[in-house]
Every structure is written in C-alpha cells, then in structure tokens.
Amino acid sequence: MKVVSPESVGLDSSVLENVRSYLDETYVKDGKYIGTMTLVARKGKVAYLDSLGLMDRENKKPMQEDAIFRIYSMTKAVTSISIMQLYEKSKFRLDDPVHWYIPSWKKLRVYKSGIYPNFLTSRPKRHMTIRDLLSHMSGLTYDFMYRTNVDAAYRKTKVQQANNLQEFVDILSELPLEFSPGDKWNYSVATDVLGHLVEVMSGMPLDEYFAKNIFEPLDMVDTGFNCPEDKLDRLASLYEHNSKGEPRLLKTPFLSTKMFSGGGGLFSTMSDYYNFTSMILNQGEFNGKRLIGRKTIELMATNHLPDGKDLTEMSESSFSETPYAGVGFGLGFSVMLDPAKSQSLSDIGEYGWGGAASTVFFINPKEDMLVIFLTQLLPSSTYQVRRELRSLIYSALEPESN
C-alpha cells in the first residue's frame, strides 16, 4: 500500500511514532502479542502502516504486510453492509418480522425456566424484526457466554457447529430466546442469521454473494471463508492467552468453515479490509464504484438502542467487542454517543467493531479518518489495546487551521 506523509493529511508523524514504541514496549517485546499490524488513514490516504513482531513465532517468521488474519467478528460489518444492500433494493423493511423469511421462527418462545430440553417458555411481547438482528436486540445469544441455560442449550445442540446456514436456523427455531425482542441488547449469533437472510433474499450462497457484491468490486483478493493452500504461508498463526502471559499456539485453528458464518468466518488482509472500510468512510464508494448509498451508511451508524440509551443501560451480558459506557449500537456497528462518558478520545458518531482475536477497526467521519489494528490473540478482552490506540492516534491530529 502507498503511504503518504502524515503531515500531508493533518497528522503529526512524531506523535504517531508513539504507536510503534508503545505497542512494542508494552506488548510485542515480551511476547504478549506475537505480532501486530496497525493502519491509520485520513482524507482517503494511508498515513501510517506499521508491522511489529512475528506472524509465526514457532518459525520466527516476521510479520509481513500481506499476512492473512482471521478477522472473526469484523466479518459482521461485511454481512451488515450486504444485508443493507438488499434493503436498498427493497427486498425487505427493517421492521419486517424475521419469520416472514424463516417460517419456522414464527413460534419462537422466550425462556422462563428449566434446562435443555425441558424448558418452560412464554410468548414474546412481539415478533423479532430484522432490525433486532442488526442491532443485537433479538434475544439470541452465543454458546461461549456461559451465563444462562439458553447458551448452555446452544452448546448442547452444537448449533454454532451446524453444517450450513439452513441447518443453523432450523436448530435455533427449537431453542428459546433469552428475552423478548427489543427489550435488551445481547451480543449474539444474530449476524449469522442475517447471513442466512442474505442467501434467502439474494438466491445466492453467502460466499458467492460476498464475492460478487463486496470482494470483487473492492479488489479484496485475499478475503474469504477459507485460506487456500497456496496462501497458507501467508496465514498468521493464532494464539490464545494463558495465565503465564505466554500465548499458546492453537495448533488446529480453522482454515475453512463448514457453515458460512456471517458473524465470524472470514479471513482477510490489511489491504483488503482497508479497501472495505475506506469504501464505508467514503460514503459507499470505492474507485468510482458505488456499493451502497450514503444515507444507508448514515442510518447504520446511528444509535438504534431505544430512547438514545447506551450499552450500560441495555446490555444483558458483560461481553462485547467494545466498552459499554457512552457507546450505543447501530445496524452492525457500535456507535460513540458520549466520548466523556466513555473516557476515551473520540468523537460523537465514531463507529466500528472488533474481532475475537483482538482485531479492531473504527471509522471517524468527522475527522475523515479510519484505524485498523490486526493481531491474532484470543480472547479480545485480554488487553485494553483498543482504548489505548485511540489515545495514541487521536493525539496525533494537528491543530485545525482557521
């Protein structure tokens, strides 16, 4: 990627150097993160791109610019843009009940008590809508939450190991919701359900839809639901944090997925994901090609939690890929509502998301800036690097000229 002078886009290069020194001293030198890659772009140009450490500790292979990463939940942004492309074609309305497209979901129930398979349930206050899926207010959950008897049922039924998206939604149709749709916010498999809806509405398998409508127009040549054999030498190793602070290599990390997980199944590179996020920041356009409308992105980056609430007021669980205070949620993205309440440098309207292996992106329309951070350490909650990056990068903004 071409990198311009930070000063040419209003960033102080001497301050940006703090990003490298901080990440190296705090995380990479002592092996907390095996390797990292950080990108800062402003005004449509990459002003900072830096790699640290190794992409493969065991083979002492330095981090390289074309390394392939498992981006996990950063896949959600791709799926959310895809479903909203179909929204623009009037394939659905945001307040449509989900069961119009998944008939077996018409009789979804809400958990009251019991252990799988013997649940006592009640009728939801209202039907689940597509907006509930996009905003994570659906009542669905994740099998890794270890919080309720419902997420235990996800583990028992192995719903997240389904062979395909149809089987996935069929299993979910037999399980209760954690709460009535719209009542609370809970991070969940909702975006995987949206992947199924993309298939239903487009008539295409999700991987083919992504290829035709996202990856090809954005020149995302290394992004997909698997890492081909001829690219394995570029795949960064995946590590898991342990109590000793020495990340453990996961020897059998997935190279492909049975089910096209719109919630977390993609592999990608810094260059590819930069093309994707720069399209969003550029109001839906990339190299003269329009993928989605400006007003659609504005709607997606607006807080959809009721009454302007933030996640501290609406969240059912303690897990998310973002801090809760001062942060709301839109249609596929977290949305900054109050930087003072969040206690981090930012702007109202900044939006983005992260992935399970500690990756993150955020987009700031006011500053015409985006940031991407890639590494491969599970879980994402291990370190506070996402908030630290905001301090390091936003402080490099030069004074505005009158």
C-alpha positions, 0 to 999 in steps of 0.5 A, a space after each residue: 500500500 502507498 503511504 503518504 506523509 502524515 503531515 500531508 493529511 493533518 497528522 503529526 508523524 512524531 506523535 504517531 511514532 508513539 504507536 510503534 514504541 508503545 505497542 512494542 514496549 508494552 506488548 510485542 517485546 515480551 511476547 504478549 502479542 506475537 505480532 501486530 499490524 496497525 493502519 491509520 488513514 485520513 482524507 482517503 490516504 494511508 498515513 501510517 502502516 506499521 508491522 511489529 513482531 512475528 506472524 509465526 513465532 514457532 518459525 520466527 517468521 516476521 510479520 509481513 504486510 500481506 499476512 492473512 488474519 482471521 478477522 472473526 467478528 469484523 466479518 459482521 460489518 461485511 454481512 451488515 453492509 450486504 444485508 443493507 444492500 438488499 434493503 436498498 433494493 427493497 427486498 425487505 423493511 427493517 421492521 419486517 418480522 424475521 419469520 416472514 423469511 424463516 417460517 419456522 421462527 414464527 413460534 419462537 418462545 422466550 425462556 422462563 425456566 428449566 434446562 435443555 430440553 425441558 424448558 418452560 417458555 412464554 410468548 414474546 411481547 412481539 415478533 423479532 424484526 430484522 432490525 433486532 438482528 442488526 442491532 443485537 436486540 433479538 434475544 439470541 445469544 452465543 454458546 461461549 457466554 456461559 451465563 444462562 441455560 439458553 447458551 448452555 442449550 446452544 452448546 448442547 445442540 452444537 448449533 454454532 457447529 451446524 453444517 450450513 446456514 439452513 441447518 443453523 436456523 432450523 436448530 435455533 427455531 427449537 431453542 428459546 430466546 433469552 428475552 423478548 425482542 427489543 427489550 435488551 441488547 445481547 451480543 449474539 449469533 444474530 449476524 449469522 442469521 442475517 447471513 442466512 437472510 442474505 442467501 434467502 433474499 439474494 438466491 445466492 450462497 453467502 460466499 458467492 454473494 460476498 464475492 460478487 457484491 463486496 470482494 470483487 468490486 473492492 479488489 479484496 483478493 485475499 478475503 474469504 471463508 477459507 485460506 487456500 493452500 497456496 496462501 497458507 504461508 501467508 496465514 498468521 498463526 493464532 494464539 490464545 492467552 494463558 495465565 503465564 502471559 505466554 500465548 499458546 499456539 492453537 495448533 488446529 485453528 480453522 482454515 475453512 468453515 463448514 457453515 458460512 458464518 456471517 458473524 465470524 468466518 472470514 479471513 482477510 488482509 490489511 489491504 483488503 479490509 482497508 479497501 472495505 472500510 475506506 469504501 464505508 468512510 467514503 460514503 459507499 464508494 470505492 474507485 468510482 464504484 458505488 456499493 451502497 448509498 450514503 444515507 444507508 451508511 448514515 442510518 447504520 451508524 446511528 444509535 438504534 438502542 431505544 430512547 438514545 440509551 447506551 450499552 450500560 443501560 441495555 446490555 444483558 451480558 458483560 461481553 462485547 467487542 467494545 466498552 459499554 459506557 457512552 457507546 450505543 449500537 447501530 445496524 452492525 456497528 457500535 456507535 460513540 454517543 458520549 466520548 466523556 462518558 466513555 473516557 476515551 478520545 473520540 468523537 460523537 458518531 465514531 463507529 466500528 467493531 472488533 474481532 475475537 482475536 483482538 482485531 479492531 477497526 473504527 471509522 471517524 467521519 468527522 475527522 475523515 479518518 479510519 484505524 485498523 489494528 490486526 493481531 491474532 490473540 484470543 480472547 479480545 478482552 485480554 488487553 485494553 489495546 483498543 482504548 489505548 490506540 485511540 489515545 495514541 492516534 487521536 493525539 496525533 491530529 494537528 491543530 485545525 487551521 482557521 
